[in-house]
Amino acid sequence: MKVCIRGAFALVVLTATQAAYANSGTINFTGSLNAATCTVAPGAGAGGSGQNIDVAMGNVALADLSTGSGSDFATTASFSIKIDCASGMTGLNTVKMAFDPRSGSGVDAEDPRLLRLTGTGNAGNATGVGIALINSANTVLNLNAAAAIASPLSVTGDAAIADLSMRAAYVATNATPTAGSANATLPFTLTYE
């Protein structure tokens, strides 16, 4: 009997000892800073001024909501954002727009690919709906997975311009969406490569 208990105890100690080992490593950050002087402005289909881009989604009937599966986007708002860099662009050829939904409206709880509407749960606001960003390949960008949109830079000397085009659509996130205000905010960051 003592042998069995000692053997079981030794196995537990050996297992606990192995679980206590840890690995360590190093995270190396690499990159560069550029002296680019770029401006952002609303392009076709967008309003606003400067870095504040306004996209009018329109008044969409609940019956016309997309499901977000495949390329089912019945009603979309096409828009673009213009990038104009006066200098500092030598050697760069792409601009990427990354999104930070958590600093804005957040991601939708039922479909985290989508942007959550502001005021969800408050009287007068739509429910069961999110906003999808759709790229040129007609695919919903997964906002929960750090999706980005890229565009080539048209570089002339040290200056460059670009046009980031996309679409947005209201998407039903459950079987019983309700009508109401359907607004959202989505901060973005531009990087140049």
N, C-alpha and C positions, 0 to 999 in steps of 0.2 A: 504494500500500500504506500509506504514512504517513497519508493522508487517512482511510482506513477505521479505522485504529487511533485516530487523534485523535477521530474522530466517535464511536466506541464509548466511548472514555474520557470524552468530554464528556457522553454520555448517562448513564453510570454516576455521574459526579459530580453531575449535575443530579438524578437519581433519589435519590441518597443525601442530597443537600441538602434535597429536599422531604420525605423521611422524617424528617428531624431536627426539623422544626417540631413544636411541641407546643401544645396548647390548655390554658388554665388557667381556673379559675372559682372560685366561692365556694359553700360549703355553709352555708345559713342554718338554724339550729335555732330552732323556735318552739314554744311550749307555755305551760303555766301550772301552778302548784302549788296544791293546795287543802288545806284544813284538815280534810278528812274523817277521821273516826275510825271505821273499819270493822273488823268482825270476819268471819272466815271459819269456817264450821263444816260438818261433813258433813250432807248432807240425806238424802232417801229413797234407800235402796239402798247407802248408804256408811256406813263406820264411821270410827273414829279420833277425834282430838280436836284442836281448834284448827285450825291451818293444815295439819295432817297428815291427809290424807284416805285412807282405806283402802277399796279396792274388791275384794270377793271375786269372783274370776272363776269359781270352782267347779272341779270335776274334769271336764274335757271329754275325750271320746274322740277319738283322732286321726281316726277316720272321720267325726266331726261337725265338723271344722274348716271354716271358711269359706274361700273363695278371695279375697274382698275385691273381686270384680268386680261391678259393678252393685249390687244390694241383696242379695247372697248372704251373709247373716249368720245361720247356723243357730242359734248359741248366743251370746247377748249378756248382758251385765250392765248393767242400767240403774241410773244413779245421778244424784244432784244435789248441788250445793254451794250452801249458803246464804250470802248476803252480807247483813250487817246494819250499816248506817251510822248512828250515833247523831247525827252532825252534819256540817256542811260540804258538804251535797249540793245546795244551792240552785242552780238553773240546770242541773243535770246530769240526764240522762235514760236513759243506757245504761251498762252495765258490760260490759267485754270481758275475756275470759280468753285470754291468749296463752301459748303453751307453749315451753319451752326444753329440748328432748330431749337436746341435747348436754351439758347440765349434769347430766342424769340418766343413764339407761341408754344413750342415743344413738338414732340412727335405724337401722333394719334395713338391712343391707348389700345384701340382695336386693330389697327393696321399701322405699325411703326414705320413703314416706308413713307407714310404720308405726314404732312404738316397738320398739326392740331389747330382747330379754330380757336380764336381768342374768346374768352367768356363762356366756354363750354360748361353747361350746367346752369347758367344764369338765365333768367326769364328773358324772352325775346331773341335768344340766340338759337341757331340751328343745332341739332344734335344728330349723331350717327353719320357724320360727314367729315371728310378730311380733304386736303388739297394735295393733288399729285403734281410733281414737276415731271415733265416728259421731255426726253432728249430727242435729237434728230433721228434716232433709230426707232422712234415710237415706243420707247421703253420707260417705265416709271423709274425715276431715280430713287434709290433706297436711302432716304434721309437718315435712317438709323445706322447706316453702314458707311458713313462718310463719303457718299457719292459726290462726284464733281462733274462739271461741264468744262470741256476744253475747246479752245479755238486757236487756229494758227494766227500768229502776229504777222501783219504786213509791215515789214521793217524797211525803212528808207533811211540810210545813213545811221544816225543815232536815235531816230524817232520811230514810232510804231503805232499802228491802229489795229483794232480787232472789233468784232461784232459777235457777242455771245447770244445765240438764239435758242429759245426753248418755248415750251407751251405749259400751261397750267390747266387743271381740270378739277372740278368737284367730283369726289368719289364717295359713293355710299360705303360706309364701314359696317353697317348692319342692315337687317331686313326692314327696320322701321325708322328711317330717318325722319326728322321733323323740320318744318320750315322755320326760318328766322334769319337774323344777321349771320353772315358767314365770312368773317374777316380773319386775317392771320398776318403774322410778321415773320420774316426769315432773314436774319443777318447773314452776310456772306463775306468771304475774304478772297482776295485775288493773289495768286502767286505767278511768277514768270519763270520760264525755263528756256 
